[in-house]
């Protein structure tokens, strides 16, 4: 019998899938950091545009604009890369949970399936 059937209370998804929950929580953290990088990129673009209103010598203005534009592009690329990678990782985690749930519905309890896969991983790691 499953834990929710034994105790009488439903088991939340978070309790039933702690690894997937941790991965999704990490993904949301990465999405937050990526959003900060994107905002920094927009702010640097604004700074680059604002530098034109200052009356600096031509070469100094060009260097400052190129520097802020390069920093903006770098922040945007890093933020986008982290965001895309986090989305793919979270999709992989959810697919693993669904696969485990499907295997659990095929005759084994979900906990037994996870324990069995952990034993197989440990056995494979021990023989290598």
PyMOL commands that set and color helices and strands:
alter all, ss='L'
color gray80, all
select helices_A, chain A and resi 3-7+13-16+18-53+58-105+110-127
alter helices_A, ss='H'
color red, helices_A
deselect
rebuild
show_as cartoon
